[in-house]
Amino acid sequence: MENGHRTVRQLHYLPALGAAYGVEVLSFARLREMDGAGARNRPQRPDFHVLALVASGRGGHVADFET
């Protein structure tokens, strides 16, 4: 990419069948199962809100290319 950043993948929301009001609740383990190709580790721009509750462990997050 011209600015030195990797391309950013646009994520569109497609609710699971039976998801009430377009809200889904799932564990990080289930999220990893759904992403066998590891695409979640690449930069992405979701067109939906994400709320994550982390009860233990460690991790990192980058927003607007800032850690």
Secondary structure, 3 states (H helix, E strand, C coil): CCCCCCCCEEECCCCCCCCHHHCCCCCHHHHHHHCCCCHHHCCEEECCCCCCCCCCCCCCCCECCEC
